[in-house]
Every structure is written in C-alpha cells, then in structure tokens.
Amino acid sequence: MAVTGRAALVAAIGSLPVGLLDPGWTGILAVNGTVALACACDFALAAPVRRLVLSRSGDTTTRLGEPADVTLTLTNPTRRQLRARVRDGWPPSSWAPGTETEGSRHSVTVPPGERRRLTTRLRPTRRGDRHADRVTIRSYGPLGLFSRQGSHRIPWSVRVLPAFASRKHLPSKLARLRELDGRTSMLTRGEGTEFDSLREYVPGDDTRSIDWRATARQTAVAVRTWRPERDRHILIVLDSGRTSAGRVGDVPRLDAAMDAALLLAALAARAGDRVDLLAYDRRVRALVQNRSAAEVLPSLVTAMATLEPELVETDARGLTATVLRAAPRRSLVVLLTTLDAAPVEEGLLPVLPQLTQRHTVLVAAVSDPFIDGMAKARGDVEAVYEAAAAAQAQNERRRTAEQLRRHGVTVVDAMPEDLAPALADAYLALKAAGRL
C-alpha cells in the first residue's frame, strides 16, 4: 500500500484554512482525520492486486538492435474496477539507455471480469537471454488517494541473436562465387580444380584444357571446364578468451568475429561446403557440427547468442587438440583471434605446426581504428608521442602477421566493419586457387 501525491496535496490544502482561521490540534485532527478516512475508503474500494491473473505471450527471439514485443495479459476476476499503473520489469540492457521508464510502464483500467493486453516493446542492446523480472502493479481507488501494491512473477525470456550486419555483403560474394563456379557468362573458363563439364573450344581458351579423347569422338574440339571444389570441410574457431572481450570501435572483438563467421558460413554453405563451429578458451564454449546447408546458419546463430568472452588466457594447446579432434581430415581451419604479439608468440606459434601440417589455416583478426587514428595525429607534442606509440603497435602487429605467414598461414587483418567481407574474399581466393 502507498499514499499518493494527491492525498498529500488534499491534506496540505485542507490545512491552510485551519492554520489561518483557527490554528490548533482540533482543526489539524479534523482535516487529517477526514483525509485518513477518505484514504481508508479509497483503499477498500481499490481492486486487490494479489487476485489478478497475469500471463505472457509474444516474441521469444529477436536480433540485436531489432525490437521484440512481449504481451502481458491482465485479467481482473474481482468485483471492483481496476485502475492501475503496471511496471513490467526487465534487465536494463533490454532497452536503449534512457528509455526504460517509458518502455516498461503502462496505465490500464480493467472493469470487473474483463481482461486487457499490455504490450512491452523491448530493444535489447546486448546478445544473450533476457529474462523477465517481476510485474509490479499499483491499484488505485476511485479517489486516487491511496493504492494497493503487489508483484507477480510471470516467467518469460527473449533470446537476442547476433545482428549479422554483414549479410548486406552476401549478394556480391555469391555473385563472385557464381563466377568461380562457371555459372555466369564469362570470357574465360571457370576457375577451380574440380572437373565440371565439356564444351566446344573457342578462340582464347587455354590449349592445356583441351580434352583430346573427347575431341577424337566428335567433330569439334572439346575443352574441359572446371569449378571450385565442393563438399570441403570448414571449421570456424572463435577464440573466446580475454582478448575477445576488448571493445574495438563500437563492438567487442568477439561480436565482430561472430559477424564475420556468419557471413563466411552463409557463403560456404551456398558453395556446397560443410561448415562447423568451435568456440574455445580453456574449454569448449560452443560446438556445432554435422549440420546441413539449410540448418547451419540458424544453428550457428543460436549457438553464438549466449556466447560471452571469458576473462582467462586462451589455452592454445588445448585449442589445437580440440581442433584436431573436431577435424580429423584435411580442412580449412578459420581461427578468429587476436594479432597481439604476446598471445600469438607465446601461445599459438609453438603449436601452429601441428595445425598447418594437416590443415589449411586462416587467421582473421580485428584491428583497432583508434590506433590508426592515433598514428595520423599531429599538431602538438602529446599527439606526436601518441602517433609514435601507435606506429610501434602497428609494426608489432605486422611482424606478428608475417610470422604467421612464414608458417603457411593466410592472415586477414581488417577493421571491424571490413573484417567480414575481407574474410569472405580470402575464402573465395583460396577456393579459386584450389587450396581447400
């Protein structure tokens, strides 16, 4: 129960004439007694909160940055009309900063025996599961002087999936894939190393692609056409250790890596390759295996939704052993991690030969645009020192990438918004070169 501001206002207004005309305890008690009696009647006429019946329905999943509507159905089984303010409690990250009060509170009037639906629109700012908290209801009497208050727990959860902002690049990458696959009109044959079909020779074709046996069986010269290899295994490995928790630009490193992994998975599935996912730091945090082309992207999105960085150093030896178990045959291993010198030199480089001996390895990392901005800074002494520090960091990053390349690793280092298309381009280049 709670006294409203209206009751305090009535008591203050009633006390003014008493204080001016006949100050004393009698007048004060008369005014306050009347207000107290009115509050008691108002409380008695307010609909009881505990007897209300509540249920939920609505969205259970949404993408990061998109809205989710959760409907709260409030039924009034009592004989009194319900005049209420309702607060539908959710975690703070369920709304954009500064919009929680507006988004979670509702005013409602429910006649006896009827029901009303209240829709709460969530706009989550973080991935993962958002669980509903208590629904707090403040029921007012007809005079608005006093209220009953109580809470109900109505379980509901909304899973916030990765945004997958890089899907806008998918059409252009698929067009490039069709060119590699020889399915579009081209002046040259499709690249690749897997035999596709025979066609008639035209001037400009590579004479090494002439099939002499097929030519002998027909009147025209026949040439072989090729396509990129299909049904290859791709293992995407997300480093979920402490380095993935750092924010680069407007997003954590892990979220940028997820976005790139989703674009690569969508592209590879369209290319006919098999895609698996492994997230690891000191143990397996997520594992998706043996999914069909239609299932792989939803499975990856669901597995990534609740994945959070762990503030521990990644165990490179354990990661390597897990990768070798998950990919027993030759595969393309795409490791989304950092290019910081210490983790790579002390952790990854000593065990890298075990991976490169059996698999084709591609390392992708997010570079920090803030450091690039520092490297261009000039104007005063402080800016010059910042530029020197940024240049040193960039040189260390390039040296680390060069060490990886000397071990036969393909390295992709790009800004958060450029990482996904750059990784897709690297995959297509490996496919065109027949290295998968």
Residue, then its C-alpha position, 0 to 999 in steps of 0.5 A: m500500500a502507498v499514499t499518493g501525491r494527491a492525498a498529500l496535496v488534499a491534506a496540505i490544502g485542507s490545512l491552510p484554512v485551519g492554520l489561518l482561521d483557527p490554528g490548533w490540534t482540533g482543526i489539524l485532527a479534523v482535516n487529517g482525520t477526514v483525509a485518513l478516512a477518505c484514504a481508508c475508503d479509497f483503499a477498500l474500494a481499490a481492486p486487490v492486486r494479489r487476485l489478478v491473473l497475469s500471463r505472457s505471450g509474444d516474441t521469444t527471439t529477436r536480433l540485436g538492435e531489432p525490437a521484440d514485443v512481449t504481451l502481458t495479459l491482465t485479467n481482473p476476476t474481482r468485483r471492483q474496477l481496476r485502475a492501475r499503473v503496471r511496471d513490467g520489469w526487465p534487465p536494463s540492457s533490454w532497452a536503449p539507455g534512457t528509455e526504460t521508464e517509458g518502455s516498461r510502464h503502462s496505465v490500464t483500467v480493467p472493469p470487473g471480469e474483463r481482461r486487457r493486453l499490455t504490450t512491452r516493446l523491448r530493444p535489447t542492446r546486448r546478445g544473450d537471454r533476457h529474462a523477465d523480472r517481476v510485474t509490479i502493479r499499483s491499484y488505485g481507488p476511485l479517489g486516487l488517494f491511496s493504492r494497493q501494491g503487489s508483484h507477480r512473477i510471470p516467467w518469460s525470456v527473449r533470446v537476442l541473436p547476433a545482428f549479422a550486419s554483414r549479410k548486406h555483403l552476401p549478394s556480391k560474394l555469391a555473385r563472385l562465387r557464381e563466377l568461380d563456379g562457371r555459372t555466369s557468362m564469362l570470357t574465360r573458363g571457370e576457375g577451380t580444380e574440380f572437373d565440371s563439364l565439356r564444351e566446344y573450344v573457342p578462340g582464347d581458351d587455354t590449349r592445356s584444357i583441351d580434352w583430346r579423347a573427347t575431341a577424337r569422338q566428335t567433330a569439334v574440339a572439346v575443352r574441359t571446364w572446371r569449378p571450385e571444389r565442393d563438399r570441403h570441410i570448414l571449421i570456424v574457431l572463435d577464440s573466446g578468451r580475454t582478448s575477445a572481450g576488448r571493445v574495438g570501435d563500437v563492438p567487442r572483438l568477439d561480436a565482430a568475429m561472430d559477424a564475420a563467421l556468419l557471413l563466411a558460413a552463409l557463403a560456404a554453405r551456398a558453395g556446397d561446403r560443410v561448415d562447423l563451429l568451435a568456440y574455445d578458451r580453456r574449454v569448449r564454449a560452443l560446438v556445432q557440427n554435422r549440420s546441413a546447408a539449410e540448418v547451419l546458419p540458424s544453428l550457428v546463430t543460436a549457438m553464438a547468442t549466449l556466447e560471452p568472452e571469458l576473462v582467462e588466457t586462451d589455452a592454445r594447446g588445448l585449442t589445437a587438440t580440440v581442433l584436431r579432434a573436431a577435424p580429423r581430415r584435411s580442412l580449412v581451419v578459420l581461427l578468429t583471434t587476436l594479432d597481439a604479439a604476446p598471445v600469438e608468440e607465446g601461445l599459438l606459434p609453438v603449436l601452429p605446426q601441428l595445425t598447418q601440417r594437416h590443415t589449411v589455416l586462416v587467421a582473421a583478426v580485428s584491428d583497432p581504428f583508434i590506433d590508426g587514428m592515433a598514428k595520423a595525429r599531429g599538431d602538438v607534442e602529446a599527439v606526436y608521442e601518441a602517433a609514435a606509440a601507435a606506429q610501434a603497435q602497428n609494426e608489432r602487429r605486422r611482424t606478428a602477421e608475417q610470422l604467421r605467414r612464414h608458417g603457411v598461414t593466410v592472415v586477414d587483418a581488417m577493421p571491424e566493419d571490413l573484417a567480414p567481407a575481407l574474410a569472405d574474399a580470402y575464402l573465395a581466393l583460396k577456393a579459386a586457387g584450389r587450396l581447400 
